[in-house]
Every structure is written in C-alpha cells, then in structure tokens.
C-alpha cells in the first residue's frame, strides 16, 4: 500500500479514478488546492467519497476544518487566501459486483379443483328448509293480526254498536288470553243481548265473574252450565 501525492499536472491513468480525473479541472482551477490519491490496492475499487481538509494558517497557529462529501461538486470552492491549503483525498472501496440475472422458465399450471362435479344420475341432497321457523313466523304474524282485529272490534263496541257475533269473538279472545276482567265485561254485554248460547259460554262467564268478585252471579252461571252440559 502506498500513498502517492499528485499535483495538478498529473494525469490519472487508473480506470477507477476516471470520474475523479474528469472533475478535478473545476477544483484545481482554484489556488492552493492539493489533490491526493488515497490508498489503492490491486483489487478493483471505486471512489465512494472525498475527504476534504482545509487549513487556514494564522500568526498564532493554524485552523483545520475537515469534512467528507460524496461528490466533487459538493466541495467548497471559495478562495482560502494565500498560504492556505485545501486537500482533497478520494476514499476508495471495493466495487460491489451484481450477480447476473438468471432466466427462469415458468411453466403455466392449470388449477385443478378437488370438488367433484355431480354426474348424470347422481342424487343431489338439498337441505330441508327451516319449516318450523317459517311456520313460527307465520303463526306470530297471524297472532298479531288477530289482536289488531280484536282491538278494532272493541273500539266499535265501545262506541255503542252491538253485535252478538262480534261480542262472542271479543269475549272469547280475552278469556283465552287470560284477561278475565275484560272478558267479564264483554260476556256481560253478550248475555244482555241474548240467552240463546251454548252451555260453555255460561262456564266462561262464571270464571270471568270470579275475577271481578261477583261470586253469587258466578255460582248461578255455573249452575246453569252444570245443568245443561
């Protein structure tokens, strides 16, 4: 390893210093600029950066400023004045060789599904529809519709309109829903309209009367029911 001091008149013959040699003209045009060659080995190397050292000589000593740049264009070109120097030393590193690209042949592959398609005559099983859930939904819808109809009948009856058939429906609906107090109201209206009723109406009326504490009348209705059933 040997450090060689080069001055402006020296021509760099080394190929790795080509870039450095091309740009030195603009730098060397300034006064007091000294170009130095870094440590060079026999391996193929390239310039990776430049180390710059600026020395300002003064009466009481000297001031040295050092910095490293990646390109000659980044080096300061201001005149340092007489008796002052700027040293530029290239820094070398081994060149990184890129591996040649290798051509790889790609064979197209046809995707094959593991799913077996049914052949002619194969029985295909279709899961049964949720009949119970559908039936429950219809049943619920019907129940809501019935309640709405009963409430409509009640509003009509509350306005003073009397119908034996309508009274039967409203009273029976409330009885089976467990609303015996309301059922007693409609059974009372029903029996006020007619006594030509099936024995079971006497039983329902008797149970509804118990809910409103009309026990005497309830017993009378039960007696009629027991007699005619």
C-alpha positions in Angstrom: 0.0 0.0 0.0 1.4 3.4 -1.0 0.1 6.9 -0.8 1.0 9.0 -3.9 1.0 12.8 -3.8 -0.3 14.1 -7.1 -0.3 17.7 -8.3 -2.4 19.4 -11.0 -0.2 18.3 -13.9 -0.5 14.6 -13.1 -2.9 12.6 -15.3 -4.7 9.8 -13.6 -4.4 6.7 -15.7 -6.2 4.4 -13.3 -9.7 3.5 -14.6 -11.2 3.7 -11.1 -10.1 7.3 -10.9 -11.8 8.3 -14.2 -14.6 10.2 -12.6 -12.3 11.9 -10.2 -10.0 12.9 -13.0 -12.9 14.3 -15.1 -14.0 16.6 -12.3 -10.6 17.8 -11.0 -10.4 20.6 -13.5 -13.0 22.7 -11.9 -11.5 22.2 -8.4 -7.9 22.6 -9.4 -8.6 26.0 -11.1 -8.6 27.5 -7.6 -5.4 28.4 -5.9 -3.9 26.3 -3.1 -5.9 23.2 -3.9 -4.0 19.9 -3.4 -5.3 16.7 -4.7 -4.2 13.5 -3.0 -4.7 9.9 -4.1 -5.9 7.5 -1.4 -4.6 4.1 -0.6 -5.1 1.9 -3.7 -4.8 -1.9 -3.8 -4.6 -4.2 -6.7 -8.3 -5.2 -6.3 -10.9 -3.4 -8.5 -12.1 -0.4 -6.4 -14.1 2.7 -7.0 -14.3 6.1 -5.3 -17.1 6.3 -2.8 -16.4 9.7 -1.2 -13.9 12.5 -0.8 -12.2 13.7 2.4 -11.6 17.4 2.4 -9.1 19.2 4.8 -8.9 22.9 4.7 -6.0 24.6 6.6 -6.0 28.3 7.4 -2.6 29.5 8.6 -2.6 32.3 11.1 0.1 34.1 13.2 -0.7 32.3 16.3 -1.3 28.9 14.7 -3.5 27.2 12.1 -7.1 26.2 11.9 -8.0 22.9 10.2 -11.5 22.1 9.0 -12.3 18.5 7.8 -15.4 17.1 6.1 -16.4 14.3 3.8 -18.6 14.6 0.7 -19.9 12.1 -1.8 -19.2 14.2 -4.9 -16.6 16.7 -6.0 -19.4 19.2 -6.8 -20.2 19.4 -3.1 -16.7 20.6 -2.1 -16.5 24.3 -1.2 -14.8 26.4 -3.9 -14.2 29.6 -2.1 -10.7 31.1 -2.2 -8.9 30.3 1.1 -6.3 33.0 0.5 -2.5 32.9 0.3 -0.5 30.4 2.3 -3.8 28.4 3.0 -4.5 25.0 1.5 -7.4 22.7 0.7 -6.5 19.0 0.5 -8.9 16.6 -1.3 -8.4 12.9 -0.8 -10.6 10.3 -2.6 -11.8 7.4 -0.5 -11.9 4.0 -2.2 -14.0 0.9 -1.6 -14.2 -2.4 -3.4 -16.8 -2.4 -6.1 -19.9 -4.4 -5.5 -20.5 -6.8 -8.3 -24.0 -7.6 -9.2 -24.8 -11.2 -9.9 -26.0 -11.7 -13.5 -29.7 -12.2 -13.9 -30.7 -15.8 -14.4 -33.5 -16.6 -16.8 -36.1 -18.9 -15.3 -38.6 -20.6 -17.4 -42.2 -20.6 -16.0 -44.5 -23.4 -16.9 -48.1 -22.5 -16.7 -50.1 -24.7 -14.3 -53.7 -25.3 -14.8 -55.6 -25.1 -11.5 -57.4 -28.3 -10.7 -60.3 -28.1 -8.2 -60.8 -31.0 -5.8 -64.5 -30.5 -6.0 -66.2 -33.4 -7.8 -68.9 -32.3 -10.2 -72.0 -34.5 -10.0 -72.5 -36.7 -12.9 -75.8 -37.7 -14.6 -77.9 -39.8 -12.3 -76.2 -38.6 -9.1 -78.6 -37.8 -6.4 -78.1 -34.3 -5.1 -79.2 -33.8 -1.5 -80.7 -30.4 -0.8 -81.0 -29.4 2.9 -84.6 -29.0 4.0 -85.9 -25.5 4.5 -86.4 -24.4 8.1 -90.1 -25.2 8.1 -90.5 -24.8 11.8 -89.0 -21.3 11.8 -91.1 -20.3 8.9 -94.3 -21.7 10.5 -93.5 -19.9 13.7 -93.0 -16.6 11.9 -96.4 -17.0 10.1 -98.0 -18.0 13.4 -96.7 -14.9 15.1 -97.9 -12.7 12.2 -101.4 -14.3 12.4 -101.5 -13.7 16.2 -100.6 -10.0 15.7 -103.3 -9.7 13.0 -105.9 -11.3 15.3 -105.0 -9.0 18.2 -105.4 -6.0 15.9 -108.8 -7.3 14.7 -109.9 -7.8 18.3 -108.8 -4.3 19.3 -110.8 -2.9 16.3 -113.9 -4.8 17.4 -113.5 -3.5 20.9 -113.4 0.1 19.6 -116.5 -0.5 17.6 -118.3 -2.0 20.6 -117.2 0.8 22.9 -119.0 3.2 20.5 -122.3 1.5 21.3 -122.6 -0.8 18.3 -123.8 -4.2 19.5 -123.3 -7.5 17.6 -123.7 -10.9 19.1 -121.1 -12.4 16.8 -118.7 -9.6 17.5 -119.2 -9.8 21.3 -118.6 -13.6 21.2 -115.3 -13.1 19.4 -114.1 -10.4 21.7 -115.1 -12.1 24.9 -113.7 -15.5 23.9 -110.4 -13.9 22.8 -109.9 -12.1 26.1 -110.9 -15.2 28.0 -108.3 -17.4 26.3 -105.7 -14.7 26.7 -106.2 -14.7 30.4 -107.7 -11.2 30.5 -110.7 -12.4 32.6 -111.6 -8.9 33.9 -112.0 -7.6 30.3 -113.7 -10.9 29.3 -116.3 -10.4 32.1 -117.2 -7.0 30.6 -117.8 -8.4 27.1 -119.6 -11.6 28.4 -121.9 -9.3 30.4 -122.7 -7.4 27.2 -123.2 -10.7 25.4 -125.7 -12.2 27.9 -127.5 -8.8 27.9 -128.1 -9.3 24.2 -129.1 -13.0 24.2 -129.5 -16.0 26.4 -129.5 -18.4 23.4 -125.9 -19.5 23.9 -124.1 -22.8 24.2 -123.5 -24.1 27.8 -119.8 -23.4 27.5 -120.5 -19.7 27.5 -122.0 -20.0 30.9 -118.9 -21.6 32.2 -116.6 -18.9 30.7 -118.9 -16.2 32.0 -118.8 -17.8 35.5 -115.0 -17.9 35.6 -114.8 -14.3 34.4 -117.2 -13.2 37.1 -115.0 -14.8 39.8 -112.1 -12.5 38.6 -114.2 -9.4 39.4 -115.5 -10.9 42.7 -119.1 -11.4 41.6 -119.2 -14.8 43.2 -123.0 -15.1 43.6 -123.7 -14.5 39.9 -120.7 -16.7 39.1 -122.3 -19.6 41.0 -125.6 -19.0 39.2 -123.9 -19.3 35.8 -122.0 -22.4 36.9 -125.3 -24.0 38.0 -126.8 -23.3 34.5 -123.7 -24.8 33.0 -123.8 -28.0 35.1 -127.5 -28.4 34.3 -127.2 -28.1 30.5 -123.8 -29.7 29.7 
